[in-house]
Amino acid sequence: DLTTDNLKYFTELDEDSYESIQSDYSTEEIFIQKEFQKELRSKIIAQVDKLRKREQELFVRRYYYRQPIRQIAAEMALSEKAVENRIRRIKLKIKKGIGEV
């Protein structure tokens, strides 16, 4: 599945980030943060899986592959403004689905 396979890292801190915050936080606080991130990532993936394929593609291109709006627009035959608006709506759908809105 496109989103599950490609977004597993979503909301995780990389190893360098953990090393840099270890001195500022206790092991328990870091563990709690990791668990929170895992739970949030699972919720986000579940919501992305509910999106239409075109919306999934936009989301994955922007937030997994980190493609610039201009590139996404050119490759998907959309205007930059259309990409920005669609991504904004997708983010709102995801937030609403996980209960943040």
Protein Blocks (a to p, Z undefined) as FASTA:
>chain_A
ZZlmmmmmgopacfklmmmmmmmpcfklmmmmmmmmmmmmmmmmmmmmmpcfklmmmmmm
mmmnopafklmmmmnopafklmmmmmmmmmmmmmmmnopZZ
